[in-house]
Structure formats: C-alpha cells, structure tokens
Amino acid sequence: MPVNNNSLSREDKIKLENAGIELNPKNKSGDFLMIGQEGISSSSFDENLTLMPLRTALERKPEIESYMWKLIDPQKDQYTRLAYENRAKNGYYIHLNPNSKIEMPFQACFFIKELKSEQIVHNIIILEENSELHIINGCAAGNYVLQGSHIGITEIFLRKNSFLSYTMIHDWSPEMTVRPRSAAEIGENAQYISNYVSLRKTKTTQTHPVVTIKGEGGRARLNSILYAPEDSNLDVGGKIILSAKHARGDIISRVVSDGGYIIAPAEIEAETGLTSGYMDCSGLLLKDKGSIYSIPSLNAKARDVELSHEASVGSIGQDEINYLMSKGISEDNAKNLILQGFLDLKVKGLPESLQKSIDDTIAKSISGM
C-alpha cells in the first residue's frame, strides 16, 4: 500500500495479510489505510471512483454531511453515542460515478498498534445508478495490543441498478472490544452482498447490520463466517427490512465454537407484499465448553410474503474423520479439512479474485488453529 511500511513490523504485516490485505496491491481499484486514529493513506486507481478521508471530503464538499447519521441513529447505543459525541470524521468517503462497473476490488484497512487505544471511524459509501464495486475491509490489531477498542460507523447508499459486495475480514488481538455499526439503503433493482469473516480470538465482538430495501426488486444477502476459540465472545447477526415489492433478503451464517460463545441473531421483516426472504444458520460445536445460540426471527406485516428459515447445530462426525484417515490423512488434518469445507461459503456474483481472497483467508486461519 502507498503508506510508510517502515512503521509496520513484520508481525504487523502478517496480521494485515491475514485480514485479506495486500501490502503491494497490483490488482486493486484503490486502497485506504488507517493506523490508530490519525495515520491515514488513501489512493484511487480509477477515474470514476472518488476516494478520500472523510474529514477531507467534508472540507471539500460540505453537503456530504447530510449523509452522516442518516441511516444510523446516533442514540442507538453507547457506542454510536460515543462516535457521535466525538464527532468522528476519521474514516473514508467513497463515491462511484453512474454507469461505472469496476471488477477489481477496492481494499481498506483499519489497524491498531498502540496499547490501550480507541479507534473510532465513520465511513460513507455511495454508488450511483448502474454502478458496481467490490470492497474488502481488512481490520486488525497487533497481538501485542493487550487492550483496545474499535468502533466503526458505516452508512451505505445504493442507487438504482447498482451492485456492491462488501467484505469485512477481522483479525483483531485477543483483548480487543469490537463494535461495527453499519446500515445500508438499497434502491430499485440494486443488489448488496455483505460478507463478515471473523476467525481469530477476540474478547468481544458485537455487530448487527441493518439493510433496508426501499426500491422495487432490490436484493440483499448477509453472510457470516465465524470461528470462536476459547474466551471469545461473538454476537454477530443482521436484519433485512423488505419495504418494496419484489424485494428479496437472505441471511446465511456458518459458525464454529471451539470453546467460545457465539450468538447469531437474524431477522427478516417484510413490510409489504410480494416479498421473500430466507435465513440459514448452521453451527458446529467442537468442545463441551462454549455455546452457539441461534436466534432466527421472521416478521411478516403484509400478505403475499414468503419467509423461511433453517437452523442446525451439531459436531464433527467420527465417521467423517475415520473416512479421511483411511485415505492416509492424519486426524488433525482431517478435522481441518472438514472445518474448511463447512466454512466454505461460495457467494454468487463475487469476482473470482475476491472469492479466492476469502477462501485463502479461511484456509490460512484453519491451518493455524
């Protein structure tokens, strides 16, 4: 990335790579790096993609402020209040011109390297009509950060016929408190895919993105891939509100507890007819310690809606392990292969390079478990 890499140790760089970030990107449409609360570097490699630190964007275009706190109530909880009271303007502003379709992903990274630091960011993303963008958000902290917190406010606006895939890969340190707060507004025939990947020990993570489909034919899909080692607490869910005819929402979770605690709340609310939604939470419990708590919620406020859900929690079958071991695979490698297959969530519509980045992150994380 075009930032002073000398400020990052070898261990820091490995953490960024584990979060899906390329330090010397060759096939990216742009990149953004924020270290701590102030150190920011950003660049766009496509003339149709406007990227700049939010603070700079507000100085150049004060009207952007009208998008801040439009989708998220600043009084929602203590973390949004803290961000609002601090007038958080560190983060990024992204704007994609109409009729611009960029296949090469844009990458952003939020990194913490100071002990007991608090990182508060606010991001604004706007895609105009008939545009397409893919974002990888890699968030990480040095393993030496014994205490810290990250609060991330992200508001996303998709105009008619636009498409956004938004992938968050987290590799925080074991003592981090993580509070992403995001919301998206989906226009007519627009499509939004969110991928949340957390595979490392974190003290506590809580996020519950809300997506409102306001345009007819809009679609949204929220995917979560979670692994919770001992002493991890993950509360990761999502809500999709279907407010226009022919809107569709899907919430898919693949969760593994290896002694950690996982809460997976999911809600689909149909405010109008001729809408549909589906949710699926599948979990694996690897140890007696820890738990998986799946909370599906379907709320139909009109006729002519089709909402359904599935949920299951189990363990790795000994028969599966024995079969792989009969092929000459060790027991540990057999378990890793089964885990990798369970967490393998192929997402239709993603560029091959982005899907590979997610797959590589999962494979790398499992091999180190």
TORPALUM-288428 format. One record per residue (C-alpha): x, y, z; chain; residue number from 1. Coordinates in pm, whole numbers, plus 50000, padded with zeros to 5 digits. Layout:
// residues N
     xx     yy     zz  kette   nr
      X      Y      Z      A  NUM
...
//
This chain:
// residues 369
     xx     yy     zz  kette   nr
  50000  50000  50000      A    1
  50121  50355  49940      A    2
  50198  50414  50306      A    3
  50516  50418  50509      A    4
  50557  50043  50558      A    5
  50858  50112  50778      A    6
  50610  50192  51057      A    7
  50482  49834  51039      A    8
  50678  49542  51180      A    9
  50697  49205  51008      A   10
  50439  49077  51256      A   11
  50211  49370  51176      A   12
  50232  49298  50804      A   13
  50143  48933  50863      A   14
  49835  49045  51057      A   15
  49728  49264  50765      A   16
  49779  48980  50520      A   17
  49570  48751  50743      A   18
  49294  49012  50717      A   19
  49299  48984  50337      A   20
  49504  49299  50272      A   21
  49772  49313  50003      A   22
  50057  49540  50110      A   23
  50165  49597  49749      A   24
  49838  49574  49556      A   25
  49862  49516  49184      A   26
  49502  49434  49101      A   27
  49305  49680  49311      A   28
  49093  49981  49214      A   29
  49209  50175  49519      A   30
  49323  50142  49877      A   31
  49287  50308  50214      A   32
  49487  50252  50533      A   33
  49420  50398  50874      A   34
  49664  50326  51158      A   35
  49535  50417  51502      A   36
  49318  50727  51498      A   37
  49509  50963  51273      A   38
  49753  50793  51037      A   39
  49568  50779  50704      A   40
  49678  50700  50349      A   41
  49440  50669  50052      A   42
  49453  50647  49675      A   43
  49216  50565  49389      A   44
  49333  50400  49069      A   45
  49012  50454  48871      A   46
  48892  50793  48749      A   47
  48528  50702  48822      A   48
  48599  50616  49184      A   49
  48628  50904  49429      A   50
  48808  50809  49747      A   51
  48932  51035  50023      A   52
  48943  51053  50402      A   53
  48602  51156  50528      A   54
  48743  51463  50701      A   55
  48891  51584  50370      A   56
  48569  51508  50183      A   57
  48365  51716  50429      A   58
  48602  52011  50384      A   59
  48573  51996  50005      A   60
  48205  51904  49984      A   61
  48016  52009  50299      A   62
  47694  51860  50156      A   63
  47831  51513  50229      A   64
  47749  51575  50594      A   65
  47380  51522  50508      A   66
  47460  51151  50464      A   67
  47613  51119  50810      A   68
  47381  50962  51067      A   69
  47105  50934  50807      A   70
  47077  50554  50837      A   71
  47207  50503  51191      A   72
  47053  50663  51498      A   73
  47336  50824  51698      A   74
  47139  50735  52014      A   75
  47113  50367  51922      A   76
  47356  50255  52192      A   77
  47654  50372  52397      A   78
  47894  50313  52106      A   79
  47704  50517  51849      A   80
  47664  50790  52110      A   81
  48038  50788  52172      A   82
  48110  50819  51799      A   83
  47854  51098  51763      A   84
  47972  51292  52066      A   85
  48332  51270  51944      A   86
  48219  51399  51601      A   87
  48409  51108  51447      A   88
  48524  51208  51099      A   89
  48814  50968  51058      A   90
  48725  50706  50803      A   91
  48665  50711  50430      A   92
  48428  50858  50175      A   93
  48365  50654  49860      A   94
  48163  50769  49561      A   95
  48126  50575  49236      A   96
  48003  50753  48925      A   97
  47693  50637  48732      A   98
  47741  50358  48476      A   99
  48081  50265  48625      A  100
  48146  49898  48683      A  101
  48478  49818  48850      A  102
  48566  49449  48882      A  103
  48898  49497  49061      A  104
  48831  49516  49437      A  105
  48895  49825  49645      A  106
  49072  49749  49973      A  107
  49059  49932  50303      A  108
  49233  49853  50629      A  109
  49190  49976  50985      A  110
  49486  49879  51202      A  111
  49559  49931  51571      A  112
  49916  49912  51701      A  113
  49907  50131  52011      A  114
  49841  49981  52353      A  115
  49504  50062  52509      A  116
  49399  50265  52205      A  117
  49049  50354  52092      A  118
  48978  50374  51719      A  119
  48655  50544  51610      A  120
  48575  50571  51239      A  121
  48287  50682  51017      A  122
  48258  50565  50655      A  123
  48021  50686  50383      A  124
  47973  50482  50062      A  125
  47757  50600  49770      A  126
  47710  50405  49446      A  127
  47522  50587  49172      A  128
  47290  50424  48916      A  129
  47415  50125  48713      A  130
  47746  50110  48900      A  131
  47934  49817  49053      A  132
  48205  49796  49319      A  133
  48368  49532  49540      A  134
  48520  49634  49874      A  135
  48749  49434  50104      A  136
  48768  49579  50455      A  137
  49054  49423  50650      A  138
  49061  49512  51020      A  139
  49339  49404  51254      A  140
  49542  49480  51565      A  141
  49889  49376  51669      A  142
  49894  49073  51901      A  143
  50085  49291  52148      A  144
  49781  49522  52187      A  145
  49665  49399  52527      A  146
  49364  49627  52544      A  147
  49183  49833  52284      A  148
  48856  49906  52109      A  149
  48728  49969  51757      A  150
  48400  50144  51682      A  151
  48312  50161  51313      A  152
  48013  50353  51174      A  153
  47941  50270  50809      A  154
  47650  50405  50604      A  155
  47591  50270  50252      A  156
  47366  50411  49978      A  157
  47297  50208  49663      A  158
  47112  50378  49379      A  159
  46903  50210  49108      A  160
  47061  49902  48943      A  161
  47384  49931  49142      A  162
  47579  49639  49292      A  163
  47806  49633  49595      A  164
  47986  49346  49761      A  165
  48126  49450  50099      A  166
  48359  49202  50270      A  167
  48489  49252  50624      A  168
  48771  49026  50741      A  169
  48870  49072  51107      A  170
  49195  48959  51269      A  171
  49196  49151  51596      A  172
  49409  49081  51902      A  173
  49267  48861  52182      A  174
  49180  49152  52414      A  175
  49000  49377  52165      A  176
  48646  49509  52201      A  177
  48495  49542  51853      A  178
  48174  49729  51772      A  179
  48099  49773  51398      A  180
  47774  49958  51332      A  181
  47658  49957  50972      A  182
  47343  50023  50772      A  183
  47256  50018  50402      A  184
  46977  50163  50191      A  185
  46904  49968  49873      A  186
  46741  50125  49567      A  187
  46540  49983  49279      A  188
  46689  49660  49140      A  189
  47008  49726  49336      A  190
  47195  49440  49498      A  191
  47401  49430  49818      A  192
  47615  49140  49940      A  193
  47781  49162  50281      A  194
  48043  48908  50393      A  195
  48162  48914  50755      A  196
  48458  48686  50839      A  197
  48598  48651  51194      A  198
  48828  48354  51260      A  199
  49054  48467  51545      A  200
  49019  48506  51919      A  201
  48863  48836  52021      A  202
  48749  48936  52367      A  203
  48412  49058  52243      A  204
  48262  49145  51905      A  205
  47908  49269  51856      A  206
  47757  49374  51524      A  207
  47405  49374  51386      A  208
  47393  49546  51045      A  209
  47057  49670  50920      A  210
  46971  49672  50550      A  211
  46656  49843  50423      A  212
  46541  49762  50071      A  213
  46343  50066  49958      A  214
  46345  50010  49582      A  215
  46133  49756  49396      A  216
  46330  49446  49302      A  217
  46616  49523  49541      A  218
  46812  49233  49688      A  219
  47037  49189  49992      A  220
  47237  48898  50131      A  221
  47422  48894  50464      A  222
  47684  48619  50504      A  223
  47871  48546  50829      A  224
  48163  48306  50871      A  225
  48261  48281  51239      A  226
  48510  48078  51443      A  227
  48524  48131  51819      A  228
  48818  47989  52019      A  229
  48803  47972  52399      A  230
  48743  48305  52574      A  231
  48593  48458  52258      A  232
  48250  48620  52259      A  233
  48086  48684  51922      A  234
  47742  48843  51886      A  235
  47705  48869  51510      A  236
  47372  48891  51332      A  237
  47182  49110  51092      A  238
  46845  49247  50990      A  239
  46691  49296  50647      A  240
  46380  49510  50604      A  241
  46178  49446  50287      A  242
  45999  49773  50215      A  243
  45932  49741  49840      A  244
  45761  49488  49617      A  245
  45969  49203  49475      A  246
  46243  49269  49731      A  247
  46447  48969  49845      A  248
  46662  48919  50156      A  249
  46886  48629  50265      A  250
  47087  48585  50586      A  251
  47335  48296  50590      A  252
  47563  48203  50884      A  253
  47832  47937  50922      A  254
  47956  47933  51282      A  255
  48204  47717  51474      A  256
  48256  47723  51851      A  257
  48588  47582  51967      A  258
  48517  47670  52329      A  259
  48395  48024  52259      A  260
  48049  48177  52278      A  261
  47851  48269  51967      A  262
  47515  48446  51946      A  263
  47374  48458  51592      A  264
  47056  48670  51578      A  265
  46896  48713  51236      A  266
  46579  48899  51143      A  267
  46388  48950  50820      A  268
  46097  49190  50830      A  269
  45851  49215  50539      A  270
  45671  49550  50543      A  271
  45494  49496  50212      A  272
  45360  49211  49999      A  273
  45524  49029  49709      A  274
  45850  48997  49901      A  275
  46059  48698  50007      A  276
  46336  48608  50247      A  277
  46538  48313  50372      A  278
  46780  48257  50658      A  279
  47007  47965  50740      A  280
  47233  47927  51045      A  281
  47449  47614  51062      A  282
  47682  47559  51356      A  283
  47949  47318  51476      A  284
  48028  47278  51847      A  285
  48377  47132  51884      A  286
  48401  47131  52267      A  287
  48166  47096  52562      A  288
  48283  47437  52675      A  289
  48131  47726  52483      A  290
  47795  47755  52311      A  291
  47608  47852  51994      A  292
  47282  48042  52030      A  293
  47091  48086  51705      A  294
  46803  48336  51710      A  295
  46602  48342  51384      A  296
  46315  48591  51357      A  297
  46067  48632  51073      A  298
  45823  48923  51085      A  299
  45553  48950  50818      A  300
  45346  49269  50821      A  301
  45163  49205  50493      A  302
  45008  48927  50290      A  303
  45175  48763  49990      A  304
  45513  48723  50155      A  305
  45734  48414  50162      A  306
  45972  48392  50457      A  307
  46150  48080  50582      A  308
  46445  47975  50799      A  309
  46662  47677  50885      A  310
  46893  47630  51181      A  311
  47112  47341  51295      A  312
  47391  47283  51544      A  313
  47600  46967  51558      A  314
  47952  46833  51585      A  315
  48207  46677  51352      A  316
  48107  46315  51291      A  317
  48359  46048  51378      A  318
  48262  45861  51061      A  319
  48379  46159  50852      A  320
  48711  46168  51036      A  321
  48760  45792  51003      A  322
  48689  45806  50631      A  323
  48953  46071  50569      A  324
  49202  45891  50793      A  325
  49150  45577  50585      A  326
  49284  45778  50291      A  327
  49610  45841  50477      A  328
  49518  46180  50624      A  329
  49611  46249  50988      A  330
  49332  46309  51239      A  331
  49419  46678  51283      A  332
  49434  46739  50907      A  333
  49106  46550  50865      A  334
  48936  46782  51115      A  335
  49083  47088  50941      A  336
  48957  46970  50602      A  337
  48608  46917  50743      A  338
  48612  47261  50904      A  339
  48732  47425  50585      A  340
  48456  47257  50387      A  341
  48194  47361  50644      A  342
  48304  47726  50638      A  343
  48336  47732  50258      A  344
  48060  47970  50158      A  345
  48059  48041  49785      A  346
  47893  48370  49704      A  347
  47733  48412  49365      A  348
  47826  48739  49197      A  349
  48171  48789  49351      A  350
  48474  48828  49124      A  351
  48695  48520  49125      A  352
  48982  48716  49283      A  353
  48766  48828  49575      A  354
  48625  48480  49638      A  355
  48980  48346  49632      A  356
  49085  48605  49890      A  357
  48808  48488  50125      A  358
  48891  48120  50063      A  359
  49263  48181  50124      A  360
  49190  48365  50450      A  361
  48978  48076  50577      A  362
  49234  47812  50472      A  363
  49521  48007  50632      A  364
  49332  48058  50956      A  365
  49223  47695  50987      A  366
  49574  47568  50924      A  367
  49690  47771  51225      A  368
  49415  47652  51459      A  369
//
